[in-house]
Amino acid sequence: MKRLIISLVFGVSLTSHAELSVDQRIEKLQKGVDQGSVEWVREAFDGVKDPFKKGRGGLFGEKAGVFGEYNPEYFLEKAFVARPCKDEVALIILQNGAEMSMGALFEKAYQGGCAKTVEYLIETKSSASVAQGAISFFNFYGKKVSQVVRSKTQGYHESEDTLDKWDPIQVAFEDFVMKKCPDRTKSSPECKARSAFDDMSSNISSEVASMKKAVAKKEVDDAYMESSDGLALQLCEVEGRINEAKAQIERQRKIGKVSGTVDMAVLNRAGTRVVDLEDERKSLVARFKKVTGKSFNRVVCK
């Protein structure tokens, strides 16, 4: 049954990996990347040496690899930009010789949250290249953390879970800079990355401290607004806005008596405000009674 399914998917009957034609391997790789199938991507490369090698041409030129005519960046891009990242697929493609400019490779891998790929790059690429990738990541990650902190400060309930896919990457780069730059007085690329990490950590700590103060203040303010005094204050403000809107309506009526016409747009806006504010007042009155056990007396607003 499994062999029949494979035959139907690829339109050919396959007997073993070794018997795959070039076209079949290309099709497996393309569909494997599209569908995130680690098995198919592995099978596409199985037994192939230098799959992305370019042919040199000439009478004695070397033969191109199976995927030599294809841009490996195309396959990597598709793996990196997927949500979620097709991490293992990208890793297999890299392990089989795919290349991309080092800056773009690190950036696309960590932006996509491809932790395994980033860890592989840290282990296999030059220390200077990893350091540059780390600096770029720390700037990126610091901004992401700041977004979450700002959201919380503003009262939005954005979860820290949004950072989960970058946590393993942050740990991997942190381990790298700590190991490569134990002495922060040095000026090596790795120590510049350590400096970027320290700056990011300091900024995050400062923002988190500010957020905690802001959240604490908001909790105090919210508690006050739900107290008897806070609810009375809100009711008085609503009463004042209702009176202002009603005054606009009355003014248009007076204008109409003199000129015979009124500004219907003004009347409509003022009327809408009155209706909305009266609904708000009704809600506040109910909350006031629940808190105090008494009915709200408008006299306190005078």
SVG drawing of the C-alpha trace seen along z (x, -y; Angstrom):
<svg xmlns="http://www.w3.org/2000/svg" viewBox="-39 -84 80 86">
<polyline fill="none" stroke="black" stroke-width="0.4" points="0.0,0.0 2.8,-2.4 4.6,-1.8 1.3,-2.4 0.8,-5.7 4.3,-6.8 3.6,-5.8 0.4,-7.8 2.0,-10.9 4.9,-11.1 3.3,-9.5 6.0,-6.8 6.6,-3.5 9.7,-3.6 11.6,-0.5 14.5,-2.0 16.2,-5.3 19.1,-4.3 16.9,-4.0 15.5,-7.5 16.1,-9.5 17.3,-13.1 13.7,-14.3 12.3,-12.1 14.8,-13.5 14.0,-17.1 10.3,-16.4 10.9,-14.8 12.9,-17.8 10.4,-20.3 7.4,-18.5 9.2,-17.7 10.1,-21.3 6.6,-22.5 4.9,-20.0 7.6,-19.9 8.3,-16.2 11.7,-15.5 11.5,-11.9 11.1,-13.0 13.8,-15.6 16.2,-13.0 15.3,-10.6 16.0,-13.3 19.6,-13.6 20.1,-10.0 23.3,-8.6 24.0,-11.8 27.5,-13.4 27.7,-17.3 24.1,-17.7 24.3,-21.5 27.7,-21.3 27.7,-23.5 28.9,-21.9 32.1,-23.5 31.6,-22.7 34.3,-21.9 35.5,-18.6 36.9,-17.5 34.5,-19.5 33.0,-18.1 29.4,-16.9 26.9,-19.1 25.2,-17.8 21.7,-16.6 20.4,-20.0 23.2,-22.0 20.9,-24.0 18.7,-25.1 19.4,-27.9 19.7,-26.4 18.5,-29.7 15.1,-29.0 14.7,-25.8 16.1,-27.4 13.8,-30.5 10.8,-28.2 11.8,-26.4 12.7,-29.5 9.6,-31.6 7.1,-28.9 5.0,-29.3 6.2,-27.4 9.7,-27.1 10.5,-23.9 13.6,-23.6 14.7,-20.0 14.1,-20.5 16.3,-23.5 18.9,-21.7 19.1,-18.8 19.4,-21.1 22.2,-23.0 24.0,-19.7 23.9,-18.7 25.8,-21.8 23.2,-24.5 24.7,-28.0 23.5,-31.5 25.2,-34.7 26.2,-34.3 24.4,-37.4 21.1,-36.4 21.5,-32.8 21.7,-33.7 19.0,-36.4 16.4,-34.3 17.1,-31.3 16.6,-33.1 13.7,-35.3 11.9,-32.1 12.6,-30.6 14.6,-27.8 16.5,-26.9 18.1,-23.6 19.4,-25.4 20.8,-28.2 22.5,-25.8 24.0,-23.9 25.3,-27.2 26.9,-28.1 28.7,-24.8 29.8,-24.8 30.5,-28.3 33.5,-30.5 33.5,-32.1 33.6,-35.6 30.5,-34.8 28.6,-33.5 29.6,-36.6 28.1,-38.8 25.0,-36.7 24.7,-36.9 24.9,-40.7 22.1,-40.9 20.0,-38.4 20.4,-40.3 19.2,-43.5 16.3,-41.6 15.3,-39.7 15.6,-42.9 13.0,-44.6 10.7,-41.6 10.9,-41.6 10.3,-45.4 7.1,-44.9 5.8,-42.4 6.8,-44.7 5.2,-47.7 2.0,-45.8 1.8,-44.8 2.6,-48.3 -0.3,-49.6 -2.7,-47.0 -2.8,-44.5 -2.5,-40.9 0.2,-39.8 1.7,-36.6 5.3,-35.9 4.6,-32.7 5.1,-34.9 8.8,-34.7 9.0,-31.0 10.3,-30.1 13.2,-32.5 14.1,-31.3 16.3,-28.3 18.1,-30.6 18.7,-33.2 20.2,-30.6 22.4,-29.2 23.8,-32.6 24.2,-33.5 26.2,-30.3 28.4,-31.1 29.3,-34.7 29.9,-33.6 32.2,-30.8 34.1,-32.8 34.4,-36.0 34.9,-35.4 36.9,-38.6 34.8,-41.5 37.7,-43.9 38.8,-42.3 37.8,-43.8 37.4,-40.6 34.3,-40.0 33.1,-37.6 33.4,-40.2 31.5,-42.7 28.8,-40.1 29.1,-39.8 28.7,-43.5 25.6,-43.4 24.2,-40.7 25.0,-42.8 23.3,-45.8 20.2,-43.9 20.0,-42.3 20.4,-45.7 17.8,-47.3 15.3,-44.5 15.9,-44.6 15.2,-48.4 12.1,-48.0 10.8,-45.2 11.3,-47.3 9.5,-50.2 6.7,-47.9 6.3,-46.5 5.9,-50.1 3.5,-51.0 1.4,-47.8 1.4,-48.4 0.2,-52.0 -2.4,-50.8 -3.7,-48.3 -3.9,-51.0 -5.7,-53.3 -8.1,-50.5 -8.9,-49.7 -9.7,-53.4 -11.9,-53.6 -13.9,-50.7 -14.2,-52.2 -17.2,-54.4 -15.2,-57.6 -13.8,-56.4 -17.3,-55.4 -18.8,-58.7 -16.0,-60.6 -16.8,-58.7 -20.5,-59.3 -20.0,-63.0 -17.8,-63.1 -20.4,-61.3 -23.1,-63.6 -21.1,-66.6 -20.6,-65.1 -24.3,-64.4 -25.1,-67.9 -22.7,-69.3 -24.2,-67.1 -27.7,-68.2 -26.6,-71.8 -25.5,-71.4 -28.8,-69.9 -30.7,-72.8 -28.5,-75.4 -29.3,-73.9 -33.0,-74.1 -32.7,-77.8 -30.8,-78.4 -33.6,-76.6 -36.2,-78.9 -34.3,-81.9 -33.0,-80.7 -35.5,-77.9 -32.7,-75.4 -30.5,-73.3 -27.2,-71.4 -28.4,-67.8 -24.8,-66.5 -24.3,-68.3 -27.7,-67.1 -26.9,-63.5 -23.5,-63.5 -24.8,-65.1 -27.8,-62.7 -25.5,-59.7 -23.3,-60.9 -26.3,-61.3 -27.5,-57.7 -24.1,-56.2 -23.3,-58.2 -26.7,-57.3 -25.9,-53.6 -22.5,-54.2 -24.2,-56.0 -26.6,-53.1 -23.7,-50.7 -21.8,-52.9 -25.0,-53.4 -25.4,-49.7 -21.7,-49.2 -22.0,-52.1 -25.0,-50.5 -23.2,-47.1 -20.2,-48.6 -22.0,-51.0 -25.4,-49.4 -26.8,-52.9 -28.3,-54.7 -26.2,-57.4 -27.2,-60.9 -26.4,-63.4 -26.2,-66.2 -22.6,-65.1 -21.6,-66.3 -22.6,-70.0"/>
</svg>
